[in-house]
Amino acid sequence: MPENPFRFGPLALDDSFTDRHAEVAELKADALNGQDVVVFAPRRYGKSSLVWRVSQELIAEKVLVAELDLMTAPTKEKLAEKLAKTIHDDLASVLFKAKERVRVFQDLRITPTITVDAQDGSLGFSFQAGRSPEDIDATLERLFELPARLAADRDRKVVLVLDEFQEVVDIDPHLTKLMRAVFQRQPDVAHLYLGSKRHMMERIFNDANEPFWRSAKRVELGVIAPELFRSFIEQRFTWSRRRIAAETLDALLAITHGHPYATQELCYALWQQTAVGAAATPDDLDVAVSQVLASEHAHFTLLWDRAAANQRLLLQALAREAGHPLSGDYRSRHGLPTSATVQKALKALERDDLVARAGGAARISEPFLGEWIRRLEQ
């Protein structure tokens, strides 16, 4: 029996990766040109999947790609450990023989303790806690300098991917100044910044008082055009010995609007409802939507419980009608409080990526959250 051809949750790899040809080409060109880029996008828009695809294409062209997830580094010592391992695994292991790889760390202020994993033989790095802040800062500075130096020694291009970059502020508010001082001296290194908390990323890169102000090209990752998703969905149903009726596909895309995660999630549920040799119908789609809402119930309940009373009122209004909630007519139609109160609630929901605004009009970001809220009111 064919397996479900749709994927959501983990990275969308290989055949599961949907379109984004223009974005892949743009980011790849930026990386080859040594251009720093910050990718802005709401949650679940496929930033990580996009960067994975770009990285694979760059590696195929002999570009060195090092990736660092700052979410896994709550302290500067942990950041140094993760950075050292990334440099060893992604850069030094490509450039040097085994016995030469650890020598790249010999000039660090704090010498790392190196351990070997008994299961797979991989190396781990740790830096002694309790050393002075000056020592760990000097060590981090040297580590951040290493990618450019290693690449220059072997005449190779290098890309440093920094995921969940907004976490740098929680690690140490002064760390952005140190990093910016190093990175601006690396014209041949492309730095790619990703983050899941848009309001924090906006502050880091768009506040004139921040070291990274206007330091990187801004790329906005939007939804995937429904017409591009259409062929992707049809092909996967066909390849797995199923079909999807045109009216069903139209209704599905009207629900998800090309949202990458939501479209894959709903297609997964719909495919499960469709028998081999049969065509997915609107009734099948209704069942699939109910299943998705059931699977998302715990997540949405948590979001709802965390929302203040006025935020809930605004979410209920936006679930009924996307629009301009600060206008008197809109507030009157939906029984909303004063403009100032709505503005405060709107900003809080935007910070949590639950609501997005374009041209002044607001809408709920996650397609299924609106339907879940509407069903609460039934």
Solvent accessible surface area in square Angstrom, and as a share of the most:
residue,aa,sasa,rsa
1,M,192,0.86
2,P,35,0.22
3,E,129,0.58
4,N,13,0.06
5,P,29,0.18
6,F,1,0.00
7,R,83,0.30
8,F,69,0.29
9,G,53,0.51
10,P,99,0.63
11,L,71,0.35
12,A,18,0.14
13,L,67,0.33
14,D,95,0.49
15,D,106,0.55
16,S,16,0.10
17,F,23,0.09
18,T,9,0.05
19,D,34,0.18
20,R,9,0.03
21,H,131,0.59
22,A,76,0.59
23,E,38,0.17
24,V,11,0.06
25,A,61,0.47
26,E,68,0.30
27,L,4,0.02
28,K,40,0.17
29,A,46,0.36
30,D,15,0.08
31,A,10,0.08
32,L,53,0.27
33,N,120,0.62
34,G,17,0.16
35,Q,72,0.32
36,D,18,0.10
37,V,2,0.01
38,V,2,0.01
39,V,2,0.01
40,F,4,0.01
41,A,4,0.03
42,P,24,0.15
43,R,65,0.24
44,R,64,0.23
45,Y,7,0.02
46,G,28,0.27
47,K,22,0.09
48,S,49,0.32
49,S,12,0.08
50,L,1,0.00
51,V,5,0.03
52,W,63,0.22
53,R,54,0.20
54,V,3,0.02
55,S,2,0.02
56,Q,72,0.32
57,E,57,0.26
58,L,2,0.01
59,I,87,0.44
60,A,79,0.61
61,E,88,0.39
62,K,143,0.61
63,V,9,0.05
64,L,5,0.03
65,V,10,0.06
66,A,1,0.00
67,E,82,0.37
68,L,5,0.03
69,D,55,0.29
70,L,2,0.01
71,M,98,0.44
72,T,67,0.39
73,A,0,0.00
74,P,93,0.58
75,T,61,0.36
76,K,30,0.13
77,E,42,0.19
78,K,88,0.37
79,L,1,0.00
80,A,0,0.00
81,E,30,0.13
82,K,77,0.33
83,L,0,0.00
84,A,0,0.00
85,K,68,0.29
86,T,15,0.09
87,I,1,0.00
88,H,13,0.06
89,D,58,0.30
90,D,46,0.24
91,L,0,0.00
92,A,0,0.00
93,S,35,0.23
94,V,86,0.50
95,L,16,0.08
96,F,38,0.16
97,K,147,0.62
98,A,71,0.55
99,K,149,0.63
100,E,55,0.25
101,R,61,0.22
102,V,52,0.30
103,R,139,0.51
104,V,16,0.09
105,F,5,0.02
106,Q,134,0.59
107,D,90,0.47
108,L,13,0.06
109,R,132,0.48
110,I,2,0.01
111,T,107,0.62
112,P,12,0.07
113,T,84,0.49
114,I,67,0.34
115,T,80,0.46
116,V,101,0.58
117,D,62,0.32
118,A,103,0.80
119,Q,170,0.76
120,D,105,0.55
121,G,44,0.43
122,S,44,0.28
123,L,37,0.18
124,G,22,0.21
125,F,13,0.05
126,S,44,0.28
127,F,9,0.04
128,Q,118,0.53
129,A,78,0.60
130,G,78,0.75
131,R,87,0.32
132,S,45,0.29
133,P,84,0.53
134,E,116,0.52
135,D,22,0.11
136,I,4,0.02
137,D,44,0.23
138,A,25,0.20
139,T,0,0.00
140,L,0,0.00
141,E,64,0.29
142,R,66,0.24
143,L,0,0.00
144,F,1,0.00
145,E,45,0.20
146,L,1,0.00
147,P,2,0.01
148,A,25,0.20
149,R,87,0.32
150,L,3,0.01
151,A,5,0.04
152,A,77,0.60
153,D,91,0.47
154,R,113,0.41
155,D,133,0.69
156,R,70,0.25
157,K,104,0.44
158,V,2,0.01
159,V,4,0.02
160,L,2,0.01
161,V,3,0.02
162,L,0,0.00
163,D,37,0.19
164,E,29,0.13
165,F,0,0.00
166,Q,0,0.00
167,E,21,0.09
168,V,0,0.00
169,V,35,0.20
170,D,101,0.52
171,I,22,0.11
172,D,25,0.13
173,P,95,0.60
174,H,141,0.63
175,L,3,0.02
176,T,5,0.03
177,K,147,0.62
178,L,32,0.16
179,M,0,0.00
180,R,54,0.20
181,A,37,0.29
182,V,2,0.01
183,F,4,0.02
184,Q,112,0.50
185,R,134,0.49
186,Q,13,0.06
187,P,104,0.66
188,D,116,0.60
189,V,2,0.01
190,A,3,0.02
191,H,1,0.00
192,L,13,0.06
193,Y,2,0.01
194,L,3,0.02
195,G,6,0.05
196,S,30,0.20
197,K,79,0.33
198,R,63,0.23
199,H,65,0.29
200,M,23,0.10
201,M,3,0.01
202,E,44,0.20
203,R,102,0.37
204,I,2,0.01
205,F,7,0.03
206,N,72,0.37
207,D,46,0.24
208,A,68,0.52
209,N,138,0.71
210,E,50,0.22
211,P,49,0.31
212,F,1,0.00
213,W,109,0.38
214,R,190,0.69
215,S,20,0.13
216,A,20,0.15
217,K,70,0.30
218,R,97,0.35
219,V,10,0.06
220,E,91,0.41
221,L,4,0.02
222,G,37,0.36
223,V,64,0.37
224,I,7,0.04
225,A,35,0.27
226,P,51,0.32
227,E,117,0.53
228,L,81,0.41
229,F,1,0.00
230,R,81,0.29
231,S,52,0.34
232,F,16,0.07
233,I,0,0.00
234,E,74,0.33
235,Q,81,0.36
236,R,19,0.07
237,F,1,0.00
238,T,87,0.51
239,W,165,0.58
240,S,6,0.04
241,R,145,0.53
242,R,6,0.02
243,R,140,0.51
244,I,20,0.10
245,A,32,0.25
246,A,73,0.56
247,E,112,0.50
248,T,0,0.00
249,L,1,0.00
250,D,72,0.37
251,A,38,0.29
252,L,0,0.00
253,L,9,0.04
254,A,65,0.51
255,I,58,0.29
256,T,1,0.00
257,H,117,0.52
258,G,0,0.00
259,H,6,0.03
260,P,16,0.10
261,Y,43,0.16
262,A,2,0.02
263,T,0,0.00
264,Q,11,0.05
265,E,6,0.03
266,L,0,0.00
267,C,1,0.00
268,Y,81,0.31
269,A,11,0.08
270,L,0,0.00
271,W,6,0.02
272,Q,101,0.45
273,Q,63,0.28
274,T,6,0.03
275,A,66,0.51
276,V,63,0.36
277,G,53,0.51
278,A,37,0.29
279,A,26,0.20
280,A,0,0.00
281,T,55,0.32
282,P,52,0.33
283,D,106,0.55
284,D,33,0.17
285,L,5,0.03
286,D,89,0.46
287,V,67,0.39
288,A,0,0.00
289,V,10,0.06
290,S,50,0.32
291,Q,79,0.35
292,V,4,0.02
293,L,10,0.05
294,A,72,0.56
295,S,83,0.53
296,E,9,0.04
297,H,95,0.42
298,A,78,0.60
299,H,52,0.23
300,F,1,0.00
301,T,44,0.26
302,L,88,0.44
303,L,26,0.13
304,W,36,0.13
305,D,90,0.47
306,R,177,0.65
307,A,10,0.08
308,A,55,0.42
309,A,76,0.59
310,N,60,0.31
311,Q,32,0.14
312,R,79,0.29
313,L,73,0.36
314,L,1,0.00
315,L,4,0.02
316,Q,41,0.18
317,A,0,0.00
318,L,9,0.04
319,A,6,0.04
320,R,115,0.42
321,E,60,0.27
322,A,62,0.48
323,G,10,0.10
324,H,94,0.42
325,P,1,0.01
326,L,56,0.28
327,S,47,0.30
328,G,42,0.40
329,D,107,0.55
330,Y,2,0.01
331,R,54,0.20
332,S,91,0.59
333,R,141,0.51
334,H,29,0.13
335,G,59,0.56
336,L,18,0.09
337,P,44,0.28
338,T,83,0.48
339,S,45,0.29
340,A,79,0.61
341,T,40,0.23
342,V,3,0.02
343,Q,58,0.26
344,K,156,0.66
345,A,5,0.04
346,L,0,0.00
347,K,97,0.41
348,A,13,0.10
349,L,1,0.00
350,E,47,0.21
351,R,117,0.43
352,D,85,0.44
353,D,12,0.06
354,L,7,0.04
355,V,4,0.02
356,A,24,0.19
357,R,88,0.32
358,A,76,0.59
359,G,84,0.81
360,G,42,0.40
361,A,35,0.27
362,A,0,0.00
363,R,99,0.36
364,I,21,0.11
365,S,8,0.05
366,E,9,0.04
367,P,26,0.17
368,F,6,0.02
369,L,3,0.01
370,G,5,0.05
371,E,39,0.17
372,W,17,0.06
373,I,0,0.00
374,R,93,0.34
375,R,95,0.35
376,L,86,0.43
377,E,79,0.36
378,Q,176,0.78
